[in-house]
Amino acid sequence: MKVNCDDEGIKKIIQIVEKGGIVIFPTDTVYGIGCNPYNVNAVKRIYEIKSRTKLKSLPVLAYSLDIVKEIALIDKFTEKIVEKFWPGPLTLILKLTDKELKKSLNLENKIAVRIPDSKCTLKLLEECKLLVGTSANISGNSSYTNPKDCIKNMKGYDVFLNGGTITSKGESTIIEIENEEIKIIREGALKIKDIMI
């Protein structure tokens, strides 16, 4: 099923997420695939659809900094950085405090989180608060910015939220901050020199 990024489409997507369904949606970087992060079976399906190894944990997308603070620890230094780059293509690895997410996402004590700069995704997250948000591709293959390519190559999901072609500079940059030191895990759309404050 394919729906558009309007009120009706978002409503449909939310119903499917609440029932444990798998959705593909546009973000500010690439098309993402996601589900309710607290639903163990839905999380399992995402691993299967992507042929992703269980050793690679799944990131989540959040609606706001307040919601991120409900599931993870953010110190003052980190907060300064996220205020500058969120919403945007920056993924942060944070200390996870939500015990339920530890179980459902099979995490130890860290979680990768970001707030995407996409009106469509934020509209969806406003209702869902949190979504698993990994790139909608088979592990090891390129990510998709074109909805037609994504629909043609992805199988096994429940609904596709069409946001048109995404113009982006690539996937998000992933960082981890320890003792006010920024460690770059993956350089993406956001350049390292821009992050160093």
Stockholm file with secondary structure:
# STOCKHOLM 1.0

chainA/1-197         MKVNCDDEGIKKIIQIVEKGGIVIFPTDTVYGIGCNPYNVNAVKRIYEIKSRTKLKSLPVLAYSLDIVKEIALIDKFTEKIVEKFWPGPLTLILKLTDKELKKSLNLENKIAVRIPDSKCTLKLLEECKLLVGTSANISGNSSYTNPKDCIKNMKGYDVFLNGGTITSKGESTIIEIENEEIKIIREGALKIKDIMI
#=GR chainA/1-197 SS CEEESSHHHHHHHHHHHHTTCCEEEECSSSEEEECCTTCHHHHHHHHHHHTCCTTSCCCEEESCHHHHHHHEECCHHHHHHHHHHCSSSEEEEEEECCHHHHHHTTCSSEEEEECCCCHHHHHHHHHHSEEECEESSCTTSCCCCSHHHHHHHCCSCSEEEECCCCCCSSSCEEEEEETTEEEEEECCSSCHHHHCC
#=GC SS_cons         CEEESSHHHHHHHHHHHHTTCCEEEECSSSEEEECCTTCHHHHHHHHHHHTCCTTSCCCEEESCHHHHHHHEECCHHHHHHHHHHCSSSEEEEEEECCHHHHHHTTCSSEEEEECCCCHHHHHHHHHHSEEECEESSCTTSCCCCSHHHHHHHCCSCSEEEECCCCCCSSSCEEEEEETTEEEEEECCSSCHHHHCC
//
